[in-house]
Amino acid sequence: PHTLRHTYATEYYKQTKDIETLRRILGHSDISTTTIYITLANIDVENGMKSFKGFL
């Protein structure tokens, strides 16, 4: 269940960039808890960009 929660939150943020709504969906009282998911989403984007550079 926790892995699904992480996956949902990361994908939601990658598509919407709406951290406040994500915080409310996840039930976090402190936004700093929600920022953990943003960090994961940003790492995914960076890794995707690195992979894409190999095609250029």
C-alpha positions in Angstrom: 0.0 0.0 0.0 2.8 2.5 0.8 4.5 1.9 -2.5 1.2 2.6 -4.3 0.9 5.8 -2.3 4.4 7.0 -3.3 3.7 6.1 -7.0 0.4 8.0 -7.0 1.8 11.0 -5.3 4.9 11.2 -7.5 2.9 10.8 -10.7 0.2 13.3 -9.5 2.9 15.9 -8.9 4.7 15.3 -12.1 1.5 15.9 -14.1 0.0 18.8 -12.1 2.8 20.5 -10.1 0.1 21.3 -7.6 1.8 20.6 -4.2 -1.0 22.1 -2.1 -3.7 19.9 -3.5 -1.4 16.9 -3.2 -0.7 17.7 0.4 -4.5 17.7 1.1 -5.0 14.4 -0.9 -2.3 12.7 1.2 -3.6 14.2 4.4 -0.3 15.8 5.4 -0.5 18.6 7.9 3.0 19.7 7.1 4.0 20.6 3.6 7.6 19.4 4.2 6.3 15.8 4.3 4.8 16.3 0.9 8.0 17.7 -0.5 9.5 14.2 -0.2 7.4 13.2 -3.1 8.4 16.2 -5.2 12.1 15.3 -4.7 11.3 11.8 -6.0 9.5 13.3 -9.0 12.4 15.6 -9.8 14.8 12.7 -9.6 12.7 10.8 -12.2 12.7 13.9 -14.5 16.5 14.2 -14.2 17.0 10.6 -15.0 14.7 10.8 -18.0 16.6 13.8 -19.3 19.9 12.0 -18.9 18.6 9.0 -20.9 17.3 11.3 -23.6 20.7 13.0 -24.0 22.1 9.6 -25.2 19.8 9.9 -28.3 21.1 13.2 -29.5 
